[in-house]
Amino acid sequence: MNIYFIRHGHPDYDTDSLTELGHKQAELLSERVKDFPFEKIDHSPMGRARQTAEHCNKYFNFKMTELPFLREIEWGDLSGNAYDTDGPWDITERLIKNEHRYPAGDSWKKLPEISHDRLVDDIERKIGLFDEFLADCGFVREGQLYRITKENKSNIAFFCHGGITSALVSHMINIPFWTFIAHFPIEMTGITKLCISGSEGSYAAAEVDYLNSYIHLGTTMLNG
């Protein structure tokens, strides 16, 4: 099975929609993916991801599916509102600049900065739902591998966000979340393709075919 994680175009976060630049980026994206072998398009419940998917779906005319686990990850103090604290990228940048390090393994879950934050629980909940989705597709997570319960060669497009892409992809390939976001940025309309393959009854590791590919934007449309 091939999964394409596709980030939305440039957003207006206040209205949860694409900006004029975001719509232009989504149009360039649609021209690139129109000949991709998509058999299904799923999207985040959030407007900016749905609008990006709609640009591309005009070439496929699928009945798109909204998947709750594709909603952007949430952070913020549990006593306040979502996104009311520094995001994980800000924390990582600060750690690298000030302490010349970032958390290893699962130790990031115990950072003082997020000890009372919703980030860890939100990521773990969405990874759990994602694992259920993959199990229904025939790929049961066992340890760091997937046990294949049925052959599945489908091609699915996930239109979502930078944070949740980082969380789900890092989970699939067994790289700590904090390490992933420090080294692998996900740009607007960037495409990341992962594959899980093998015969029924075997075990397989998820493989990355490519990560954060945004060549369709050229050099002028990335940030306007």
Secondary structure, 3 states (H helix, E strand, C coil): CEEEEEECCCEECCCCEECHHHHHHHHHHHHHHCCCCCCEEEECCCHHHHHHHHHHHCCCCCCCEECHHHCCCCCCECCCCCCCCCCHHHHHHHHHHHHCCCCCHHHHHHCHHHCCECHHHHHHHHHHHHHHHHHHHCEEEECCEEEECCCCCCEEEEEECHHHHHHHHHHHCCCCHHHHHHHCCCCCCCEEEEECCCCCCCEECCEEEEEEECHHHCCCCCCC
